[in-house]
Amino acid sequence: MTAMRPETPAPNEVPARLRRVLKEIAIAAEAASREPAGVRLVAVTKTVPASVIEEAISAGQRCFGENRVQEAQAKWPALKERHPGIELHLIGPLQSNKVREAVALFDVIETLDRPKLARALAEELERAGKSPRLFVQVNTGEEPQKVGVSPAETVPFVALCRETFGLSIDGLMCIPPFEEEPAMHFALLAKLAATVGVKELSMGMSGDFARAVAFGATYVRVGTAIFGARATTEE
Ligand SMILES: *Cc1c(COP(=O)(O)O)cnc(C)c1O
């Protein structure tokens, strides 16, 4: 990516910001009577160059998220090779024609959201003999421009993934509407997860991860608070 990053953190700033986010997660977990270790931080590295990602890895971070398969392919094979134990999450939409690349690179695919993709994933997992963990993305705000299954479709869609395609589904993920109070979306996602019997809840970003922890998030996806602001053209 050639996007400019206006607020590129100064050297050593990434480890400090990372520590601050981890501390806020721990405080939020304790306030909710939860084990801090039950909340994992996905450090979101879209638009972040490999050299800056290395700073986070050196500071001990192992779990990362990217929203584009192509960008991830340019950065992560080399980083994974150099640093064993990386857990890479796909948090952006997955096109069926990118399934092979995604399955080869990602350890968790958070954006399963339609039958065609479920079928393509099932075929590729079988072919490649791999088993990335799969989360279903739920469009909790029912926003027409956003991907994800609607709340009402979630139970039948998870059943379809399991029964028709033989996929095991480990979690649900959501991106609440930007202009709305996220709490009701987090609560809805947690309720749906309990209904379909999955344990992982991926919710909460830089602006609201502490609240997501209060509602049961097991993964929070945080970019800006660690790596600084991204170029506005990026999304
Ligand atoms: C970019 C992104 C994030 C991180 O957002 P920040 O506000 O920078 O923390 C989280 N989830 C998804 C799906 C994203 O695309």
The ligand as an ORCA input file, in Angstrom:
! r2SCAN-3c Opt
* xyz 0 1
  C      -9.710     -1.197     10.433
  C     -10.530     -2.163     11.183
  C     -10.470     -2.257     12.585
  C      -9.588     -1.348     13.436
  O     -10.151     -0.085     13.499
  P      -9.496      1.070     14.408
  O     -10.596      2.028     14.615
  O      -8.340      1.611     13.645
  O      -9.056      0.430     15.673
  C     -11.258     -3.207     13.208
  N     -12.057     -4.033     12.501
  C     -12.146     -3.982     11.159
  C     -13.039     -4.915     10.458
  C     -11.385     -3.055     10.451
  O     -11.476     -3.011      9.113
*
